[in-house]
Amino acid sequence: MYIRVHFLEEAEFFDTVAVVSENTDATVGIIQTIIVAQDNYIYPILCEDMYNELADQIINNTLTADNIELLSYIKPLTAWWAYYELLGVNNSKTREMGEVKGLNDSVTPASLSDSTYKRQQCYRNAFTIYYRLMKYLCNNRDRYPLIKVLQCSCGCSCTTACGKCAYGCSGGLSNYIIFI
């Protein structure tokens, strides 16, 4: 059973991604975007059992030391993925008449190239943290037995932090996210 809880609080998002002003309309959808980032990027790494254990411990305020440490990797990753997702939808709104852009006299919307550049920066930041998380998980498998799929599709149990088989086969981790 999937438990819906956000691993990252709104204030933690702003502390991690300091380039977002707390004084904007962007804040309206932060929690929803955090949930989307968790669903799209964190859940596939942790898989259901580990994800639900973290969610349950957060809800019941019973986080173990190991899971507090795991969250120290997950929170910044979630923040950067949430910002990445937010940039993709924040420059327009869906209304009854379709997609609209809101303008007032004192602002000019960013160009498509500016927005694309900013999303690429978010992607790079998230990807760097993702590799740190994967390395941490690979080096601490015994601390997280609920993550059972951190193994290569070739059957070996040793993978590198980048998700490639340490034995050089063309297999990949079954919970490794493919980035394009």
C-alpha positions in Angstrom: 0.0 0.0 0.0 1.4 3.4 -1.0 1.4 5.9 1.8 1.3 9.6 0.7 3.4 11.9 2.8 6.0 14.5 1.8 9.6 13.8 2.9 10.5 17.5 2.4 8.7 20.4 4.1 8.1 23.6 2.2 10.6 25.5 4.3 13.3 22.9 3.6 12.6 23.3 -0.1 13.4 27.0 0.1 16.5 26.4 2.2 17.8 24.0 -0.4 16.8 25.8 -3.5 17.6 29.3 -2.4 17.1 30.8 -5.8 13.3 30.6 -5.4 11.7 33.5 -3.7 9.2 32.7 -0.9 7.3 35.8 -2.0 6.0 34.5 -5.3 3.0 32.7 -6.7 5.4 29.8 -7.2 4.9 28.8 -3.6 1.3 27.9 -4.2 2.1 24.5 -5.7 5.3 23.6 -3.8 3.9 20.8 -1.7 2.1 19.3 -4.7 5.3 19.5 -6.8 7.3 17.9 -4.0 4.8 15.0 -4.1 5.2 14.7 -7.9 9.1 14.7 -7.5 8.9 12.0 -4.9 6.5 9.9 -7.0 8.6 10.3 -10.2 12.2 10.2 -8.9 12.4 9.0 -5.3 9.8 6.2 -5.2 11.5 4.3 -8.1 14.8 4.3 -6.3 13.5 3.2 -2.9 10.7 0.9 -4.1 7.5 0.5 -2.2 8.6 -1.2 1.0 11.3 1.3 1.8 9.2 4.2 0.7 6.4 3.1 3.0 8.7 2.5 5.9 10.0 6.1 5.6 6.5 7.5 5.2 5.2 5.5 8.3 8.2 6.6 10.4 7.7 10.3 9.4 3.9 10.1 10.2 4.5 8.5 13.6 7.6 10.5 14.4 9.7 7.3 14.9 12.5 7.8 12.4 15.5 5.6 13.0 19.0 7.0 12.8 19.6 5.1 9.6 16.5 6.6 8.0 17.3 10.1 9.2 20.7 9.7 7.4 18.9 8.4 4.3 16.6 11.4 4.3 19.6 13.7 4.4 20.3 12.4 0.9 16.7 12.2 -0.2 15.6 15.8 0.8 18.0 17.8 -1.3 17.4 15.4 -4.3 13.7 15.9 -3.8 14.1 19.7 -3.6 16.0 19.9 -6.9 13.7 17.6 -8.7 10.7 19.5 -7.4 12.2 22.8 -8.6 12.9 21.1 -12.0 9.3 20.1 -12.2 8.0 23.5 -11.0 10.0 25.3 -13.7 8.3 23.2 -16.3 4.8 24.3 -15.3 5.2 27.6 -13.5 5.4 30.1 -16.4 1.8 29.4 -17.4 -1.5 28.5 -15.8 -4.3 26.3 -17.0 -7.6 28.1 -17.0 -11.1 27.3 -18.5 -9.9 29.0 -21.7 -6.7 26.9 -21.9 -3.1 27.7 -21.1 -2.5 31.4 -20.2 0.4 33.5 -19.1 -0.2 36.1 -16.4 1.6 39.4 -16.8 1.5 42.7 -14.9 3.2 46.0 -15.5 6.3 45.3 -13.4 7.5 41.9 -14.7 8.7 40.4 -17.9 8.5 36.7 -18.4 11.8 34.8 -18.9 12.6 33.7 -22.4 12.3 30.0 -23.3 16.1 29.8 -23.5 16.4 31.3 -20.0 13.8 28.8 -18.6 15.5 25.9 -20.5 18.9 26.9 -19.1 17.5 27.0 -15.5 15.9 23.6 -15.9 19.2 22.2 -17.2 20.9 23.6 -14.1 18.3 21.9 -11.8 18.7 18.7 -13.7 22.5 18.8 -13.2 22.2 19.5 -9.5 19.6 16.7 -9.0 21.7 14.3 -11.0 24.8 15.0 -8.9 22.9 14.4 -5.7 21.3 11.3 -7.3 24.7 9.8 -7.8 25.6 10.5 -4.1 22.4 8.8 -3.0 23.1 5.8 -5.2 26.7 5.5 -3.9 25.4 5.8 -0.3 22.8 3.1 -0.9 25.3 0.8 -2.6 27.8 1.2 0.3 25.1 0.7 3.0 23.0 -2.1 1.6 23.0 -3.9 5.0 21.3 -0.8 6.6 18.4 -0.8 4.1 17.3 -4.4 3.5 13.9 -3.3 2.2 15.7 -2.0 -0.9 16.1 -5.4 -2.4 16.5 -4.5 -6.1 19.9 -2.8 -5.9 21.4 -5.5 -8.0 22.3 -5.8 -11.6 20.0 -7.5 -14.1 22.8 -9.9 -14.8 22.4 -11.3 -11.3 25.5 -10.0 -9.6 25.1 -8.2 -6.4 27.8 -5.5 -6.9 27.1 -2.3 -8.8 28.9 1.0 -8.9 27.3 4.3 -7.8 26.5 5.2 -11.4 24.2 2.1 -11.8 26.6 0.2 -14.0 27.5 -3.4 -13.2 30.9 -3.6 -11.5 31.6 -6.7 -13.6 31.3 -4.8 -16.8 28.1 -6.4 -18.3 25.5 -4.4 -20.1 22.9 -4.9 -17.4 21.6 -2.2 -15.2 19.9 -1.7 -11.8 16.3 -2.5 -11.8 15.6 0.5 -9.7 18.0 2.8 -11.6 16.4 5.8 -13.2 17.3 6.3 -16.8 17.9 10.0 -17.5 17.6 11.4 -21.0 
